[in-house]
């Protein structure tokens, strides 16, 4: 009988332990489902109306749509509470801490190393932070709603760069940064603007190096401004090449983020004024029907009403380059650049000599005698089924500068041993090599 009792007790103990383990696994499963539901609720509520209320020691953010709502309570201590009426989470309240956002704020000064990203960051803060407690996005005009949507996406991207301590100039990890090998090609920065990455110590050290790896700084004579009209998804992208244009020409280049209005973005206002014919001749690099080369633009006496009007003004050029995928570029081109019949700027395309360089027919001096570069000149890291669409923004821009400086202003760079487009070719190779190291080996397509 004692043996039987011991056996029953052992079975009973095993049953109790099994129940505890099952309950533990069940609780974990429920918590996992609740967490996934809250994440789904957040993604569902992303574009719903948001209302802010401020109380004693806390701040409430109510996101609602119909009968469903999500209430976020942020306390001054740094903790938060999320309560949802959505059937996905069954009125479950979750608690957490906002310590990560605190660390992000502490590293916010890192973007000041780049004047361009600092301007974008300031623009995003202006859009998102200056909203009243009764703000309702559905009551805003479409242009402002688009600016808010783009700013929200940029905030996520910029916060990730700050959190990861990525270089704000070349957008790579600090271990793969190429800024010390890619100095600015311009001697001067805009009046009143200090580019903090360009220290006197760095300049002195670069001047002592041979020009094989680091080309000497030069300029873009005759080009007043180089507008880089960029899709917001390209900001902070490792494989983006247009960032090296900003790095090379900090004075001439202007970063314009598509989707953010001119009331928030001074560079957008500058570009619109240039498109309207204020301040000099403006051209757009885009392979549209009727696009001409720079040489053809100089041969034609009058190109539309705008060219008739601005030929009497100063002889400087504004160049607009669109950065994004081909689908994004077509969308941006149709939205921001009016046609020539409507008084818009003429479209410019690359010359036959430049197209030969792109196809690899010619072994050009401005590839700096690099065998690897002449094999795959200017191809971006993102693959495309149509091979000629793999040409990067940087490669197209540098060859356009070559067409301009040699065909339009051939005497402007005659005294320079290494010309700007030659330096950009070297910059792209260095940036691409660093991006490949950061991203790891390329995955092969399955046959």
Buried (B, 14 or more C-beta within 10 A) or exposed (E): EEEEEEEEEEEEEEEEEEEEEEEEEEEEEEEEBBEEBBEEBBEBBEBBBBBBEEEEEBBBBBBBEEEBBBBBBBBEEEBBBBBBBBEBBEEBEBEEEEEEBEEBEEBBEBBBBBBBBBBBBBBBBBBBEEBEEEBEBEEBEEEBBBBBBBBBBBBEBBBEBBBEEBBBBBBBBEEBBBBEBBBBBBEEBEEEEEBEBBEEEEEEEBEEBEEEEBBBBBBBEBBBBBBBBBBBBBBBBBBBBBBBBBBBBBBBBBBBBBBBBBEBBEBBBBBEBBBBBEBBBBBBBBBBEEBBBBBBBEEEEEBBEBBEEBEEEEEBBBBBBBBBBEEBBBBBBEEBBBBBEEBBBBBBBBBEBBEEBBEBEBEBEBBBEEEEBBEEBBBBBEEEEEEEEBBBBBBBBBBBBBBBBBBBBEEBBEEBEBBBBBBBBBBBBBBBEBBBEBEEEEEEEEE
